[in-house]
């Protein structure tokens, strides 16, 4: 969640489907990594309207949202070694 004082947080957003680099402009400022049938977006989100804007873009692309997580300040924005849990049925 966003801190009460309004400062940004780092988020990891995971969707089903591997997006290629042409989608990167839709998520400017986010690191995008596609692997294992999923795309992981990691980056700074300044406030809730910014987060909802990203989620709206994902929805407009017809992507299945698998998870949204805030990361600790010490966390590296890499997706390596992160287990993704899905509530949706498999592909």
C-alpha positions in Angstrom: 0.0 0.0 0.0 1.0 3.6 -0.3 2.5 5.3 2.8 0.3 7.7 4.6 2.6 10.6 3.8 2.0 10.0 0.1 5.6 9.0 -0.8 6.0 6.3 -3.5 6.5 2.6 -3.0 8.0 -0.1 -5.3 5.5 -2.5 -6.7 5.7 -5.9 -8.4 2.8 -6.6 -10.7 2.5 -10.0 -12.4 0.2 -10.8 -15.3 -0.4 -14.0 -17.3 1.2 -13.8 -20.8 4.6 -12.7 -22.0 4.6 -9.2 -23.3 7.3 -8.2 -25.7 9.3 -4.9 -25.7 6.7 -3.0 -27.8 4.5 -2.8 -24.7 7.2 -1.2 -22.6 6.0 2.3 -23.6 2.6 1.6 -22.0 4.4 1.0 -18.7 7.1 3.7 -18.8 9.2 3.7 -15.7 8.5 0.1 -14.9 11.1 -2.7 -15.4 9.4 -5.4 -17.5 10.5 -9.0 -17.5 8.7 -11.8 -19.4 9.4 -15.4 -18.6 7.5 -18.7 -17.9 4.3 -17.4 -19.5 4.2 -14.4 -17.3 5.2 -10.7 -17.4 6.5 -9.1 -14.2 6.4 -5.3 -14.0 8.5 -3.8 -11.2 8.9 -0.2 -10.4 8.1 2.9 -8.4 4.4 3.9 -8.1 3.9 7.4 -6.8 0.3 7.1 -5.5 -2.9 5.1 -5.8 -4.1 6.9 -8.9 -0.8 5.9 -10.6 -1.3 2.3 -9.5 -4.9 2.2 -10.8 -3.7 3.7 -14.1 -1.3 0.8 -14.5 -3.9 -1.7 -13.6 -6.4 -0.1 -16.0 -3.8 -0.4 -18.9 -3.3 -4.1 -18.1 -7.1 -4.6 -18.1 -7.5 -2.7 -21.4 -4.9 -5.1 -22.9 -7.1 -8.1 -21.7 -4.3 -9.4 -19.4 -5.1 -11.7 -16.5 -3.8 -10.1 -13.3 -2.0 -12.7 -11.1 -0.6 -10.6 -8.3 0.2 -7.1 -7.0 2.8 -6.7 -4.3 4.6 -3.9 -2.5 8.3 -4.5 -2.0 10.4 -3.5 1.0 12.7 -0.5 0.4 15.7 -3.0 0.7 14.2 -5.3 -2.0 15.9 -5.3 -5.4 13.3 -4.9 -8.2 14.5 -8.1 -9.8 12.0 -11.0 -10.1 14.6 -13.7 -9.7 13.8 -16.2 -7.1 10.3 -14.9 -6.5 7.5 -17.5 -6.3 4.4 -16.2 -8.0 1.1 -17.6 -6.6 -1.9 -17.5 -8.9 -5.5 -17.7 -7.8 -6.6 -18.2 -11.4 -6.7 -21.6 -13.1 -3.7 -22.7 -15.2 -3.4 -21.8 -18.9 
